Amino acid sequence: MAGREFDNYLVRSGATLEGSRFTAYLAVTPRAGGFPMYFAICENRSFRDKGIAETAAAKAMTDMSGLEEDGTPIFPEGYTGFDD
């Protein structure tokens, strides 16, 4: 699990099992306290291995250009999560 700090939020990456596959996610937690918001990342990808899903989530976190005021991740135009 990787982490990144912003002025008002902390962001962590991770993966969770959904059925027989893993979903990559970002958890955005307000610094002032409160509950984290979870964002599925690279939803167009399917991960059979947790390590690969975690790596994809960590890469997506570094590819983020920032966060909206409400904590929603901002990605570059046309971002897919694939290295193509």
Residue, then its C-alpha position, 0 to 999 in steps of 0.5 A: m500500500a502506497g500513500r501520498e499527502f495533500d493539503n486537506y487529504l491523505v491518499r492510500s492505494g490498495a487492492t481488494l478481492e471482488g469475487s475471483r478478481f481484485t479491484a485496484y482502489l484509492a482511499v482518500t481520507p480527510r486530514a481533519g477527520g472523517f471517513p475515507m472515500y474509496f475510488a475504484i481505479c483502472e476499472n477497465r482492467s481485470f486483476r487475478d493477482k493482488g500484487i499486480a492490482e496493488t501495483a496498478a493502484a500505486k501507479a495510478m496514485t502517482d499519475m494523479s495530477g491532484l485532487e478536487e476540493d471534495g477529494t475526487p482524484i484528478f487524472p490527465e485527459g484520456y488516462t486509462g491506467f494502461d501503459d500504451 
